[in-house]
Amino acid sequence: MGVDLGLWEPNGVDMIKLLLFRHAKSSWSESGVKDFDRPLAPRGERAAPQMGRFIAERHLNPELVLCSAAQRTRQTLERALATMPCQPLVRYEHGLYLGGVSALLRAIREVDGGFSPLMVVGHNPDMCELAIELVDPETVDDRYALFGKFPTAALAVFSFAHDRWRDVRPATGKLELYVTPRMLN
């Protein structure tokens, strides 16, 4: 059930937790629909709540969600949250729609307060590239788990030895968990 990479508990340091959640499988069946407006495919409609249940079972319920404003990310989040016991604060951000790794990292670092876990719902290739960039380079196995693979509805969970999001930097995250819907079946 996923690649559980153990728990990271730094001594005497507060931690914040980040969930990177790629949108579920989207539909290509409607011609003429702009990419931004593509809805979920039936497979995505099944995978999103499955991943939401997994997040809830692992007690990873986010306190704040930053979500791309695209249709498929909004629908993914809506279906995932419907399976969780609590409802986080949600911010829909147009800049997270294919804005690149720098836009994702900037949005994370601009979060005020101690919201943790923080969840980002977005798109590839940005999600995969951000996950690889965040992993501590000394954890080669963690980086290998992510290279080239961040399929639809994949989830990567990171811990950082900080108590503020503005302190998050590349190569400082501990990958705690990486899971895809296929791993749960």
Summary of the structure (lengths in Angstrom):
residues: 185
radius of gyration: 15.3
end to end distance: 8.1
largest distance: 54.9
contacts: 622
relative contact order: 0.25
helix: 35%
strand: 22%
